[in-house]
Amino acid sequence: MATCEVCGNSYGMTFEVHAQGSVHVFDCFSCAIHRMAPICEHCRVQIIGQGVEADGHWYCGAHCARAEGNAGIIDRV
């Protein structure tokens, strides 16, 4: 059994996420989201969907990106 790196639960059905050269172990998707999801740099919500990247900064959507001064970003084309 492996142990979730977020909640410490020892569980027989943990899973690994390989990202940027590191291996993370979780017992559920909510723990994985808690640890791995980026944070919107405007409203501070965890970005679970696609989000928007502008000049190396992450936002939950075009509204927050525009609020931070990024012009020309729209949610749908």
Summary of the structure (lengths in Angstrom):
residues: 77
radius of gyration: 15.7
end to end distance: 46.2
largest distance: 49.0
contacts: 182
relative contact order: 0.14
helix: 18%
strand: 29%
